[in-house]
């Protein structure tokens, strides 16, 4: 699916004759080559020539080369340079450390550092709980990865995963004022990862596990939750599940169906698929069919993976046996967290009337959204260039904001549901339609609403214990 995207935005510095039609010819050539022009600026002007910066969205690096060739083919036109705007954004990284206190003179230094800081150190040594009050711990999250399952790129290692973790940390700060830091580990050994995270935990108020391959990620999260006194959250699992549930709540309103009545097919039984299914069942879904590479998870097969065993025991009530293509026939809802182009037009057409398609694989969805929209009443993806983007950034910043502010050590299913409901409720009944089932990631109220929902669950639980 070759669609121009800001993720493949380039700027071409183009030298052309100073004719009246030069810029229009350049514009026409770029458009004819399939790019989307977003800016055109004349940077130099001479009697015989001009230099123009043409900024446009392309679909790939190969497409960018096609744009360059198309311009060079124009008479008298020469492309001096092509700049990839995404790479330019990443030059030098996307994060920095900025002190919260001014260090203007010796007086400031004596209190921020030695000798005054020693008194604060001793106070924490005598009462370790004071670390939350007197250090960055109260507002800091470690974004931990081993680089084994990065986006849809696979096992690319910790160094190549760092740009994603930097981006994650930037989102924490931008949307919820949480200070997060990338921790990319050069090991993919489960015990080593657990040991290292436990060793660094005193610095952080929470751990966000990211892009760790299944099934290893399940054990790592479970063990760290049990052995640490700070919240541990695997975003690929629970962040995806929260936002998917929020989108489904509103999509079902659009098509006037109830979660207990619909047939839901989930493609992908890794970290995200498992967590989505668990949350759907917790919300009252009954007929959920989970599909892996070999088709529907069913009770006639023997599975060695504990998570597939659980799925076989708790989903697929009719014990359907068959392929993903067979499973979606007559289904009300398709949720894809698998890979590109696993469904075609015929499969979406075979779904029930007023169907819902969430094709969330990135960057290429399970089915072309424009094709899915010919048959499905509601279509959502993980992409920002289509309506209804199901994006974890709607969940994790506000969730951790609430966890840190409430000072809790565990994350409960009730918190996940409350977060999903808070996100869904950001779309009012007067706004809700097939193209707007989930709020924008730039809605300034989402993170605050999610944080308040988490704090509300914590207070309710504490009140219940007190009574």
Buried (B, 14 or more C-beta within 10 A) or exposed (E): BEBBBEBBBBBBBBBBBBEEEBBEBBBEBBBEBBBBBBEBEEEEEEEEBBBBBBBBBBBEEEBBEBBBEBBEEBEEBEBEEBBBBBEEEEEEEBBEEEEEEEEEEEEEBEBBEEEEEEEBEEEBEEEEEBBBEBBBBBBBBBBBBBBBBBBEBEBBBBEEBBBBBBBBBBBBEBBBEBBBBBBBBEEBEBEEBBEBBBEBBEBBBBBBBBBBBBBBBBBBBEBBBEEBEBBBBBBBBBBBBBBBBBBBBBBBBBBEBEBEEBBBBBBBBBBBBBBBBBBBBBBEBBBBBBBBEEBBBBEEEEBEEEBBBBBBEBBBEEEBBEEBBBBBBEBBBBBBBBBBEBBEEEBBBBBBEBBBBBBBBBBBBBBBBEBBBEBBBBBBBBBEBBBBBBBBBBBBBBBBBBBBBBBBEBBEEBBBBBBBBBBBBBBEEEEBEBEBBBBBBEBEEBBBBBBBBBBBBBEEBEEEEEE
